[in-house]
Amino acid sequence: MEQLTRISRESSSLRQRTTEALRTAILEGVFAPGQKLSERELCERLDVSRPCIRESLQHLQAEGLVTIVLHRGPEVSKMDDNEVRDLYAVRVSLETLVVRGFVGHATAAQKTALRTCVDRLAAQVRDGGSSELLSIKGEFYDILIDGCGNSVVGQLLRQLNNRVTVLRRTSMARPGRLPQTVKELDALVRAIEEGQEDKAAELCCEHLRNACANALNGVPLAH
């Protein structure tokens, strides 16, 4: 938990900053799936009150990142096989809408930025990968969402991606997965650049099917 830093009292919303700090810690792997979250220890590490920690944990519970277990307390959420499949089924529906919208609404600059993200991921493959992988993948989806022309589906996908990131951290580290991811995203972006909406949507589905299978095979899940 050394990565957690104290929360500034100058913040306009102490609870919001506390929530963001805990969310980031979960997404960056500071807390592992299934790990118990001690309210007392979090209070000490972040230098905030227990009610503030409790409210933040409840907010993260609503996002699906934290589970409140009876007689045990809060812990980082785990997913069983069915939850992973359900998560990716919803993601396929939302993300294909985003991709279709991006083909029709994105600016040339946004399409260039999307290509740049794929090139940066390819560079990570050549360099053996690094801690920037998740950040670059996050940028990729931010660009897609910003350029899709549908703020509602974009907001829903952003919320879903918080839970996906927990899976992605482990699944992208599996041997061979990152090069395959880059290959799939390269094909997807090429279809977008060529204005082939149907092909881009199908390639998006294919990428997500592969990502789901990879998650089911490679991530420690709750059973």
N, C-alpha and C positions, 0 to 999 in steps of 0.2 A: 504493500500500500504506500510505498515511498513516493509514488508518482502523484498522489493527491496533495494539493496545496491548500492552504487556508483561504477562506472566502473573505474578500474585502468588505468591510462594513460600509463603504461608501456606495455600494451598489444600490440602485433604486429598487431592486427586488432581490432580497437575500435568498428567498426560497427558490426563485428562478435560477439564480447563479449556482445554488447548491444542487438543484436538479440537473443542471447542465454539467457540473463537475462529476456527479455520480454517473450520469448517462455516458459521458466520455470515458470514464474509467471502465465501464462495462464493455463498451464498444471496442476499446483498445486492448482488452484482455487483462486489465489489472485485476479484475474479478472474473473467475472462471464460472461457467454454467454449473449450477448446483451449490456454489459457495455461499455459506451463511454470511449475512451482512449484519454485523453487530452495531446497533444504534449507538451504544456508548462509545465504541471505538471510532465510529464515523464522526460523532460529535467532537471527539478529541482531535482527530486528524484535520477536520475542516474548521474547527473552532466556531461551531454554530450550536444552537440549542437543540434539544431532543425533539420538540414539536416541529422545528424546521426540517430536521432529518426525516421525521415521520411523514410529513406532508410531501416531501420530495419522493420518498419511497412509494407512497400511494400514487403519485403522478406517474412514476415509472412502472408501477403495476398496471395502470391503465394502458400504457404503451406496450405491455407484454414483456418488458425487460426484467421485471422483478415479480416474484411470486411470494405471497404471504402464506406460510405453511402453519397450520394449526399446531399449537404447542411447541413450535420451533421458531417462528418468526420469519422475517424476510430473508430471501435468498435470491441469487441470480437465476432467472428462469432457465429451465431445460426444456427440450422438445422431444416428444416421441416421434416415431416414424409417421404416424398419421398427421400430426401437426405440421411436420415438414412438408408432406405432400399437399396439405391444405394451403399452407403458406405459399408454396410455389404455384399452385393452381390459381390463387388470387393474383399473384404477381404476374402470371402469364396474361391474364385478362387486362390488368392495368397497364402493363408495360407495352403490350401490342398496341393499345390505344395511344400511348405516348409516342411510340415509334411512328405510327401512322400520322399522328398530328405533326410530328417533327418534319416528316417528309414534305408536308404541305405548307407549314408555317415558318420553319426555321430560316434565319437569315444566312447569307453566305458566310458571315463571320462565325456564326454558331456551328455551321457544318465544318468549317476549318478547325475550330476549337475541338470538335469531337474527334476529328482525324488526328489532331495533335495528342490527345489523350491516348489513343491507340498506339501511336508511335512511341509515346513515353512508356507504355506498358511493354512494348516490344523491346525497348532498351533495357528494361528491368530483366527481361528474359536473358538477354545477352550478358548482362552484368551479374546474373545469378540471383536476382531478386533482392528486395530490401523492405524496410518498414514503410516505404512510400506507396506500396502496392494498393493498400486499401484507400489511401487518400486519393490516388489517381482514379481508382474505380468510382469513388464517391463523386469526383469532379465529372466523370463521364456521365453519370446519371443526373447530376445537377444540370448539366448542359442540355441533356435530352428533355428534362422536365421544363426547363425555362423556355425551350423553343417549341414545345408541343402545342401551345395555344389553348390549353385547357387547364385552368388553375385548380379545378376540383380534383381531377384525376392525378394531377401533379402532387397535390397535398397528400392524397391518400397513399401514393407510391412512396413519398418521402417517409411517411410514418411506418409503412411496411418495411422499408429498407433498413430501419434501425434493427429490426429483428433479423433480417437477412445478413447484416454485417457480422453478427455473432457467429453465424454459420460460415460466412465467407472467409473469416480469418483463418479457420482451420482448413477448409476445403481447398483454398487457393495454395496452401502450403504443400499439398500432396504432390508427389513427383509426377511430372507430366501435365498437371492440370493448367498451370499458368500458360505454357506455350499453346495449349489447345484453346484456352480462353482468348488469347490474343488472335489466334486464327479465326475463331468464330466472330469476334467483334470486328475484325478487319473486313470480313465478308459482309457483315451487317452495315458497317459504315459505307462500304463501297456501293451497296444497293441504295442507301440513302442518298449518296452523292449523285447516283444515276437517276434518282427520282422514281425508283421502282418500289412503290408502296407495298404491294402485295408480297413481293419477294423479301423486303425488309421485315415485314411482319412475320413471315414464315421463318426467317433466319433468327429472329428474336425468340420465337417459340422453341426452335431447335436448341439455341443457346441455353434457355432456361430449363428445358428437359434434361440436358446434359448436366447443368449445375445442380438440379434436384437429385439426380442419380448419384452424383459425386458427393453431395451432402449426406445422403442416406448411407453411402458406403464408407465414408471417411470421418464423420463427426461423432464424438461421444454424445449419445442421446439418452434420454430418459426412457426406460422400458417398464 
